């Protein structure tokens, strides 16, 4: 019996296509990153938070499941940061504390007496070193100085989130007191944060600055995204074992727990709406503040914020000669 030439041709085409697909996956992993299929049905275990069992809760905090192309996104972000730093040049660096990690990196704009945007980065509180030149470039081009904050990884401070909040508060006080040294306007100081950095910034927003000898309205606005503002589900998840939670830390550093206090502590940040909670990753009431239009960036002029935490920290006083910027 003769071989079917059409069948043979199709088989070879299939082989060639298969080989090409394999090569594409090896060369470009992004081509393999497709929307994941629906997980198979399973029997839910005992509920641990709202309608979630332990697996549901852990998966809610797993970016590999919710952002299946995160590896490609992170690689792209790294490339963008390297390119942006090449255009911006090295930032000024100054220590706001005694630890090597306690420093701020300032990317300066060309405008004199410009507003300042301080950024607190994400990383599940475990990644302390800031490398966000690509975000800095947006602010610099908009006419603002961008201050990237380094702080300890939570594992390096015994799992104590209070230490990270303390560092972030001291960094803000330091930048305010020394803004003139890099051409910044201390009266136009704003915060931004993402993920765990948004949580830290939310805690900073509640600081009683007047008791530290600083203006009560030191922070004029904030833009926070994808922050975790209720630490209860975080505490229950097995993905955050590096954090040593206590009842006191959960209460003090959960922005949802004392939101009325937040409104009183931050009179310049006004409540606009409180839509219902939508997911464990954003388990918070939503508060909005006026951005006041100082920074003409692609961001919305209404910034999502929410905060609490009553713990204060000592803000270092700069010497008359100013800090050593290098």
N, C-alpha and C positions, 0 to 999 in steps of 0.2 A: 504493500500500500504506500502511495506517494505521500510525502510530508506536505502538509498544507502550508504554502509559502506565506499566506496571510497570517496564519497562526504563529509561524516562526518569526515573522516581522514584528508582530505585536509583542511576542515574548522578549525579543531583543529591545524593543522600545521600553518595555516595562523595566527591564534590567538597567538600561541606561538611565531612566528616570529615577529608579531607586538609588543608583549610585550617585547621581547628581544631588538627590535629596540628602543623602548621608553626608556628602561633602559640604553641602550648605550648612547642615547642623554643626559640623565640626568647625567650619570657618566662622560662622555667624550664629552663636547660640540664640540670638534674639528670634531667629526664624523658627526655633523650636518652642518658643514661649507663646502658647496659645491659651485661651481662656480655659481653665480647668473644668473637667466634667463634673456633673452633679455627684456629690458623694453618695455612696450606697446607703440605703436605710439601715438604721441600727436601733437597738433598744436603749433608750436614754436612761442614765443612771440617776442617783439621787440629786436633786437640785441643790446647787451651792450659791447661786446668785440669780435673783429673778427667775426666769424660766430656763436657766442654763445649768447643765450638769458640768462636771469637771472638764470633760473633753470639749464641750461647747465653749467654756470660758477660756481655756488655754488656746483654742484655735482662734478665738476672737482677737487675741493679742499676737497672733503669728503672722507677720507680714508676708511670709512665703506663700501663705494660702490666700490672703486678701490682695496682695500685690505680686502676682506670679511672675511679673517681669522685673522684679526689684533688682536683680543682679545687673541687668542691662542698664536700668535707670541709674544705679549707683556708679557703674563704670562711666556712663555718660556725664554724670555730675562731677566725677573726679577730673575728667578731661576738661570740662568747662571751667572748673576751678583753676586748673593749671594754666589754661589759656588766659583767664581773667587776671590772674596774678601777674602774668607776663605783661599785660597791658597796664595794670595799675602800679606795678612796682611793689617792692616790699613795704609792708605796713610799719608804722611806728609801734613800738612795744614798750609797755611800762608795767611794773609790778604793782598790784593793788594789795598785796599781802606778802608774807614771808616765805611761803612755799613756792617752789619753782614753777608749779602749774598755775599759780595765781597771777595772771597777767591779762591785759587787754591789748588787742591788736587793732590799731586805728588806721583805716584807709581814709585818707583825707581828700576832700573835694577842693576845687579851686576857689570857691566862694569864701569870702572873709566872713567871720562871725556866723558860720553856718549852723543849722540845726544838727542834732546828733541822733542817730538811730543805733541803739544797742541791741545786739542779737544774741539770743541764748539758743544753742543748737540742741538737736535731738540725739538719740542714741541710748534710750532706756536707762538714762542716768549713769551709764557705764563708760561712755566715751567723753573724756574731758577736754581733749584738744580740739580747738575750733579751726576749721579750714573751709571757709565759705566765701572765697573771693568772688565767685560768680554772683552771689547775692549782694555782696558789697558793691559790685560794679553798678548795679541798678540804682542804689542809693547815691553813690558818688556822682553818677551822671545826672541824677535828679537835683543835685546841689546840696547834699547832706554828707556829713562825716559818718562813717560806719565803724562802730566799735564792736569787734568780735570778742566774746568773753571766753577765756579758758577757765575751767574749774575741775575739781577732782572727780575721778570716777568713783561711784559710790562704793565699790569694792575696796578702794584705797583708803577709805575713811571708816572702815568697819561696818559698812552698810547703813550708815546714818544719813538720811536725807536732810536732816537739819543742817549738817555741815555744808551741803551744797547750796541750800537756800541762804545760809550765812555768807558764803563766798559771793553769791550773785548780788546780794544786797550791798556788800562792801564794795564790789566792783562798780555798782551804780553810784554810790556815794563818792568814790574815788574819781570817776569820770566827771561828775558834777563839779567837784572841787577843783579839778585840774583842766577843765575844758579850755580855758584861755591859753594853755600851753601848746595846744595844737590847732588853735583858731576856731574852736567851737563855741557855740552860744549855750551856756548852762541853763538858760531860761527856755530853751526849746529842746528838751530831752525826751526822747520817745523810746519805747521798748518794742521788740518783736521777738517771737519765739515759735518753735515748731516742736510738736511731739512732747517729749519729756522736758524740753527747754521751755515750751509754752507753760507747762505746769510750774516750773521754777519762776518764770516771769510773773505768773499769776500770783504766786506767793510774795514776790517782790512788791507788787502793786499795793499790798495791804500794809506795808511798812509805815510805822508812825514816825515819819521823818522829823517832825517837830521836836520829838524827844531826843533826837540826835543833833539838834541845832541846825537843821536844814528846813527849807520851805515845805509845808505840808503838801503843796501841789508840785513838788519837784518833778514828777513824771507827768507830762502833758497829754500823753495818749499811748495806746498800745495796739498792736496787731498780733494776735495769737492764733495759731492754727493747729488743729488735730491734737490738742492737749488732752491730758487725762486729768480731770478735775474732781474725781471721786476715787480715793485710794482703796476703798473697800474691795472692789473686784480685782484690783491689782494685787492686793494682799492675799486674796484667795487663789490667785493663779500661780501655777508652778513655774511660770516663765520668769519670775522676778525674785529668784532665791537670793540674789546678791543684796537685796534690800532687807534690812532687819526692821520689820514693822513692829510697832507697839500700838496699843490703843491710843496713846497720847499722840504719836506721830500721825496715825490715820486721821484723827480728829483735827489736829492743828494744821496739817498740810493738805487737807482736802478742801479745795475751794468751794465746794457745794455746802459744806457744813456750816459756814458762817457768812453766807452771802450778804446778809443784812449789814454785818460789820464791814464788809468790803465797800458797800455803797457809802457808808459813813466815813470810812478811811480815805476814800478816793472821790471827793466831791466833784472833781473835774471830769470824772468818768460817769456818764449818766446811763441809767437803765433805759433801754428802748423796748425790749421784748423778752419774754421768757418762754419760748416754745418748748414742747415736751421733749424729754430725752429720746434719742433715736437709736443709739447703739452703745455697747459697752465701751467702745473706744472714745466716745464723747458723752460719757455718763455725767452730764452736767446741765444745769440751767444755763441759758445763754444770756450773757450781758453784752451790751454794746457800748462803745465809747466813741466820741467824736475824734476823728483824726486831725481835724482843724485845717486840713488842706496844706499843711506846711511842706510836705514832701509830695511832689507830683510824680507818683509812681503808678504802675499799673494796678496797684492794690486798691480795694474799695476804701472809701472814706469812712466807712463804718467798720470798726475792727471788732472781731469776736473776742471777748475776754470773759473771764470769770475767776474769782479768786477768794481766798480767805487767809488763814494762818495768821496767828497773832504774835508769833515769836519775833522778837526784834534782835538785832545784833549791833555791836559797836561799830561805828563807821570811822575809819582811820582819818585823822586830820593830816593833810599834806603839809610838808615843810614849806617855809616861806620861799625857799629856792625852787620849789616845784619838784616833781618826780623826775627821774632820769629816763627820758624818752630816747630810744635808740632805733 
